[in-house]
């Protein structure tokens, strides 16, 4: 854990914080590429081969039966089903307000407009490991359903070939009837290129480890993806009014994800920084995932002292965090100045954990500074915008003059002739 004063930091020191510690995608791509190539050429046989080697798959069908998906709810506690249903309802409430509208207008040259068309089929990747990421099922599939996507295929590495009932129950709740108990680069390749058991999708969404991220990068010329996920991160802007125990708790919540996770406190109060870092040390010692969180905290738990909150906001905008928590006396005033953030949590009671599960916003977010140019996963990710135009005879005569000049300036005379030909037809 480290504490810096921004005014005393060199440009190089600031840049090291801004750039983060990187996941080695080059090494991960070297692992993923031969797997993708083999799945692309050999289909299901290779998926089974790598699933047995990497997922603990024991054989059998590569698709979970619909009966097993439907019956999963009976194996999950009523409390868990209630929590899933509550989260689903809130996520639907938020995302149903994300709309793109078709439009049409007429001018002197004809009719112009746009159609808004959903993707037909998408793939959802749900990570495996030691956790059952039921929230990822909800976050990835609900906006797709609201957008109008007809088919959702879900891949997730099962436990010895069996997908946990909680994951299946979440899928059933979201109307997903196609679940494949495989993960890793082989599942990404299967969704991107298609196999007999896992038909090709148009887009793959959902977070994963370094090899999955590298696989998404390698297939993106053939299959659209959301974005490349990096280690989890939070930046907290706080002043002396903040509660150090609460700030530390949200920092710990991100640090427990991954040894490369980041948790930054940017504040104009040195006493708050000292108390928060001390509170974090105490909470780390008691944390159930203490080993992972403590490893992350060595270099990833950072407090930066600024002279003003305005400077803290400026630093945050440059950092472009995945999660931004604003815990100051007048947090809404800070929100108006936020330019770059994956998702913003405003005020003392707005823990990032609420956004991770059930406030309604999406938790699939851009990391490593890409929030400066990318948005969280949303309904818009599953829509295509198709512009159209219907040029009138008079419009063709008017516009051909413009095309003639610009196309010849670009050295593309056939474009000019194609436009002028319409004018000749008009005269005839």
C-alpha positions in Angstrom: 0.0 0.0 0.0 1.4 3.4 -1.0 0.6 7.0 -0.4 1.7 9.8 -2.7 1.4 13.5 -2.9 0.4 14.4 -6.4 2.3 17.7 -6.4 5.5 15.9 -5.5 5.2 13.2 -8.1 7.3 13.2 -11.2 5.6 12.8 -14.6 7.1 9.3 -14.8 5.6 8.3 -11.5 2.2 9.6 -12.5 2.3 7.8 -15.8 3.2 4.5 -14.0 0.0 4.8 -12.0 -2.1 5.8 -15.1 -0.9 2.9 -17.2 -1.5 0.1 -14.6 0.1 -3.3 -14.4 -0.6 -5.2 -17.6 -1.9 -8.7 -18.2 0.5 -10.4 -20.5 -1.8 -10.9 -23.6 1.1 -11.8 -25.8 1.9 -14.9 -23.8 -1.9 -15.6 -23.4 -2.3 -15.2 -27.2 0.4 -17.8 -27.8 -1.6 -20.2 -25.7 -4.9 -19.3 -27.3 -4.0 -19.2 -31.0 -3.3 -22.9 -31.6 -6.4 -23.8 -29.7 -8.5 -21.5 -31.9 -6.9 -22.8 -35.1 -7.7 -26.4 -34.1 -11.3 -25.7 -33.1 -11.8 -23.8 -36.3 -10.6 -26.7 -38.4 -11.9 -29.7 -36.3 -15.0 -28.4 -34.6 -16.6 -30.4 -31.8 -13.8 -32.9 -31.6 -11.3 -30.3 -30.6 -13.8 -28.6 -28.2 -14.2 -31.9 -26.4 -10.4 -32.5 -26.4 -9.6 -29.1 -24.8 -12.6 -29.2 -22.5 -11.4 -32.5 -21.1 -7.9 -31.2 -20.7 -8.8 -27.7 -19.3 -12.3 -27.7 -18.0 -12.5 -31.1 -16.3 -15.1 -32.2 -18.9 -15.9 -35.9 -18.6 -17.6 -36.5 -21.9 -21.2 -36.4 -23.1 -23.1 -33.8 -25.0 -21.7 -30.3 -25.4 -25.1 -28.7 -24.7 -26.9 -28.8 -21.4 -30.4 -30.3 -21.9 -33.3 -27.9 -21.5 -34.9 -30.2 -18.9 -31.7 -29.8 -16.8 -31.8 -26.0 -17.2 -35.5 -25.8 -16.2 -35.1 -28.2 -13.2 -32.1 -26.3 -11.8 -34.4 -23.8 -10.0 -35.6 -26.7 -7.7 -32.0 -27.3 -6.6 -31.3 -23.7 -5.7 -32.5 -22.1 -2.5 -35.6 -19.9 -2.5 -33.5 -17.1 -1.1 -31.1 -17.2 -4.1 -34.0 -17.3 -6.6 -35.5 -14.3 -4.9 -32.2 -12.4 -5.1 -31.7 -13.3 -8.7 -35.3 -12.2 -9.6 -34.9 -8.9 -7.7 -31.6 -8.2 -9.5 -33.1 -9.2 -12.9 -36.0 -6.8 -12.3 -33.8 -3.9 -11.5 -31.4 -4.6 -14.4 -34.4 -4.7 -16.7 -35.7 -1.5 -15.3 -32.5 0.4 -16.0 -31.7 -1.1 -19.4 -35.2 -0.8 -20.8 -34.7 2.9 -20.7 -31.7 2.6 -23.1 -33.3 3.2 -26.5 -32.2 4.1 -30.0 -35.0 5.3 -32.2 -35.4 4.8 -36.0 -36.0 8.1 -37.9 -36.9 9.3 -41.3 -36.9 12.8 -42.9 -37.3 14.3 -46.3 -35.4 17.2 -47.9 -35.1 18.6 -51.4 -33.0 15.6 -52.5 -35.2 12.7 -51.3 -35.8 10.6 -48.2 -33.2 9.7 -45.6 -33.4 7.7 -42.4 -32.2 4.9 -40.2 -33.4 1.5 -39.1 -32.5 0.0 -35.7 -32.1 -3.8 -36.0 -31.1 -6.2 -33.2 -28.4 -8.9 -33.7 -29.9 -12.3 -34.3 -27.6 -14.5 -32.2 -25.0 -13.6 -29.6 -22.7 -15.6 -27.3 -22.3 -15.0 -23.5 -19.1 -16.1 -21.8 -19.5 -16.6 -18.0 -16.2 -17.2 -16.2 -15.7 -20.3 -14.0 -13.0 -20.8 -11.4 -13.9 -20.9 -7.8 -17.0 -18.6 -8.0 -20.4 -19.0 -9.6 -20.8 -15.8 -11.5 -24.6 -15.7 -11.6 -24.5 -11.9 -11.9 -22.6 -12.1 -15.2 -25.4 -14.2 -16.7 -27.9 -11.4 -15.8 -25.7 -8.5 -16.9 -24.8 -10.0 -20.3 -28.1 -11.5 -21.3 -30.7 -9.0 -20.1 -29.7 -6.0 -22.3 -29.4 -8.4 -25.2 -33.0 -9.6 -24.6 -34.3 -6.0 -24.3 -32.5 -5.2 -27.6 -34.5 -8.0 -29.3 -31.8 -10.6 -29.7 -33.5 -13.9 -30.5 -30.8 -16.4 -29.7 -28.4 -16.4 -26.8 -25.8 -19.1 -26.4 -23.9 -19.3 -23.1 -20.6 -20.9 -22.6 -19.2 -21.5 -19.1 -16.6 -23.9 -17.8 -18.5 -26.4 -15.6 -17.2 -28.3 -12.6 -16.1 -31.7 -14.0 -18.4 -31.1 -16.9 -21.4 -30.0 -14.9 -22.6 -26.4 -14.8 -23.5 -25.3 -11.3 -27.3 -25.1 -10.6 -27.0 -21.5 -9.7 -25.7 -20.6 -13.1 -28.4 -22.7 -14.8 -31.1 -21.1 -12.7 -29.9 -17.6 -13.6 -29.9 -18.7 -17.3 -33.4 -20.1 -17.0 -34.6 -16.9 -15.3 -33.3 -15.0 -18.3 -34.8 -17.3 -20.9 -31.5 -18.8 -22.0 -32.1 -22.3 -23.3 -28.7 -23.0 -24.9 -25.9 -23.6 -22.4 -22.6 -25.3 -23.2 -20.4 -26.6 -20.3 -17.1 -25.4 -21.8 -14.9 -22.4 -21.3 -11.5 -21.1 -22.2 -10.2 -20.2 -25.7 -11.9 -23.3 -27.2 -15.3 -22.0 -26.3 -14.5 -18.6 -27.7 -13.4 -20.2 -31.0 -16.5 -22.4 -31.1 -18.8 -19.4 -30.7 -16.8 -17.3 -33.2 -16.5 -19.9 -36.0 -19.3 -22.4 -35.1 -19.2 -26.2 -34.6 -21.9 -28.8 -34.9 -22.9 -28.4 -31.2 -22.2 -24.7 -30.8 -23.4 -22.7 -33.9 -21.7 -19.5 -34.8 -22.7 -16.2 -33.1 -22.4 -12.6 -34.3 -21.0 -11.2 -31.1 -19.3 -12.5 -27.9 -19.8 -10.6 -24.6 -18.7 -11.3 -21.0 -15.4 -11.2 -19.0 -12.8 -13.8 -18.7 -9.2 -14.5 -17.8 -6.1 -13.6 -19.8 -6.4 -16.5 -22.3 -10.1 -15.9 -22.9 -9.4 -12.2 -23.3 -6.6 -13.0 -25.8 -8.9 -15.4 -27.6 -11.5 -12.7 -28.0 -8.8 -10.4 -29.4 -7.8 -13.1 -31.9 -11.3 -13.7 -33.3 -12.5 -10.2 -33.4 -12.0 -9.8 -37.1 -14.5 -12.6 -37.7 -16.8 -12.2 -34.7 -17.6 -8.9 -32.9 -16.8 -8.7 -29.2 -17.6 -6.3 -26.4 -14.2 -5.2 -25.2 -11.0 -6.7 -23.7 -11.4 -7.1 -20.0 -8.6 -6.3 -17.6 -8.1 -6.6 -13.9 -10.8 -5.0 -11.7 -10.3 -1.4 -10.5 -11.9 1.3 -8.4 -11.0 4.9 -7.9 -12.5 6.7 -4.9 -12.7 10.5 -4.8 -13.2 11.4 -1.1 -12.9 14.4 1.2 -12.6 14.6 5.0 -16.4 13.9 5.3 -15.9 10.4 4.1 -16.0 7.3 6.4 -12.5 5.6 6.1 -14.0 2.2 7.0 -16.5 2.4 4.2 -13.9 3.6 1.7 -11.6 0.8 2.7 -14.4 -1.7 2.4 -15.0 -0.7 -1.3 -11.3 -0.8 -2.0 -11.0 -4.3 -0.5 -14.0 -5.5 -2.6 -12.0 -4.8 -5.8 -8.7 -6.1 -4.5 -10.2 -9.5 -3.7 -10.9 -10.1 -7.4 -7.4 -10.5 -8.7 -3.7 -10.1 -7.7 -3.5 -7.4 -10.4 -6.6 -5.5 -9.2 -6.3 -1.8 -8.4 -7.9 0.4 -5.7 -7.1 4.1 -5.6 -8.1 6.7 -3.1 -7.7 10.3 -4.4 -8.3 12.8 -1.6 -7.5 16.3 -0.4 -7.4 15.0 3.2 -4.2 13.4 4.5 -5.9 12.3 7.7 -8.6 10.5 5.7 -5.9 8.9 3.6 -4.0 7.6 6.6 -7.1 6.3 8.4 -8.4 4.6 5.2 -5.1 2.8 4.5 -5.0 1.7 8.2 -8.6 0.5 8.0 -7.7 -1.4 4.8 -4.8 -3.1 6.5 -7.2 -4.3 9.3 -9.8 -5.5 6.8 -7.2 -7.3 4.7 -6.1 -9.3 7.7 -9.6 -10.5 8.3 -10.7 -11.0 4.6 -11.7 -14.5 3.5 -9.8 -13.9 0.2 -6.9 -12.3 2.1 -4.1 -13.9 0.1 -5.3 -12.6 -3.2 -6.4 -9.2 -1.8 -3.1 -8.7 0.1 -1.1 -9.5 -3.0 -3.0 -7.0 -5.0 -2.7 -4.4 -2.2 1.1 -4.4 -2.3 1.2 -2.4 -5.5 -2.5 -1.8 -6.3 -3.7 -0.1 -3.1 -2.7 3.5 -3.6 -3.7 6.8 -1.9 -3.0 10.0 -3.8 -3.1 13.4 -2.0 -4.3 16.4 -3.9 -4.7 20.0 -2.9 -8.3 20.2 -4.0 -11.2 18.0 -5.0 -11.1 19.6 -8.4 -7.5 18.2 -8.8 -8.8 14.8 -7.7 -11.5 14.9 -10.4 -9.0 15.9 -13.0 -6.8 13.0 -12.0 -9.7 10.6 -12.2 -10.7 11.8 -15.6 -7.1 11.1 -16.8 -7.1 7.7 -15.1 -10.6 6.8 -16.5 -11.4 4.1 -13.9 -13.6 1.1 -14.4 -15.5 2.0 -11.2 -15.6 5.6 -9.8 -16.9 6.1 -6.2 -17.5 9.7 -5.2 -17.7 10.2 -1.5 -17.6 14.0 -0.8 -19.8 16.5 0.9 -21.5 17.5 -2.4 -21.1 14.5 -4.7 -23.6 15.5 -7.4 -21.5 18.6 -8.1 -18.5 16.3 -8.8 -20.7 14.1 -11.1 -21.1 17.1 -13.5 -17.4 17.2 -14.0 -16.8 13.4 -14.6 -15.8 12.8 -18.2 -14.2 9.3 -18.1 -15.5 6.4 -16.0 -17.0 3.0 -16.6 -19.7 3.4 -13.9 -20.1 6.1 -11.2 -21.2 5.5 -7.6 -22.4 8.7 -5.9 -22.4 9.3 -2.2 -21.6 7.4 1.0 -24.2 4.6 0.6 -23.5 3.8 -3.1 -21.1 0.9 -2.7 -19.7 -0.5 -5.9 -21.0 -3.9 -4.8 -24.6 -2.7 -5.5 -23.7 -2.1 -9.1 -22.0 -5.4 -9.3 -25.2 -7.2 -8.5 -28.5 -5.4 -8.3 -28.7 -1.6 -8.5 -29.6 -2.0 -12.2 -26.6 -0.6 -14.0 -24.3 -3.0 -15.8 -21.1 -4.4 -14.3 -19.4 -5.4 -17.5 -17.2 -2.3 -17.8 -14.2 -1.0 -19.7 -10.9 -1.3 -17.7 -7.3 -0.1 -17.9 -8.3 3.5 -18.9 -10.4 2.5 -21.9 -13.4 4.1 -20.1 -12.0 7.3 -21.8 -13.3 5.9 -25.1 -15.7 3.0 -24.3 -19.0 2.6 -22.4 -20.3 -0.1 -20.2 -22.2 -3.0 -21.8 -25.7 -1.9 -22.7 -28.6 -2.5 -25.0 -26.8 -0.5 -27.7 -24.2 -3.2 -27.9 -26.7 -5.6 -29.4 -28.2 -3.2 -32.0 -27.2 -2.4 -35.6 -27.9 1.0 -37.1 -28.7 0.7 -40.8 -28.9 4.1 -42.6 -30.9 4.4 -45.8 -31.6 6.9 -48.5 -34.1 7.2 -51.4 -32.8 9.9 -53.7 -35.4 11.6 -56.0 -34.8 12.5 -59.7 -34.3 16.2 -58.7 -32.0 15.1 -55.9 -29.9 13.0 -58.2 -29.4 16.0 -60.5 -28.4 18.2 -57.6 -26.1 15.8 -55.8 -24.3 14.5 -58.9 -22.6 17.8 -59.2 -21.1 17.5 -55.7 -20.1 13.8 -56.3 -18.5 14.8 -59.7 -16.2 17.3 -58.0 -15.3 15.4 -54.9 -14.9 12.0 -56.5 -12.5 13.3 -59.2 -10.6 15.2 -56.5 -10.1 11.8 -54.8 -9.0 10.2 -58.0 -12.1 8.0 -58.2 -13.7 8.8 -61.6 -16.0 5.8 -61.7 -17.8 7.2 -58.6 -18.3 10.4 -60.5 -19.6 8.6 -63.6 -22.0 6.5 -61.5 -23.6 9.7 -60.1 -23.7 11.5 -63.4 -25.3 8.5 -65.1 -28.4 9.1 -63.0 -28.5 12.7 -64.4 -28.4 11.4 -68.0 -31.2 9.0 -67.1 -33.2 11.9 -65.8 -32.8 13.9 -69.0 -33.8 10.9 -71.1 
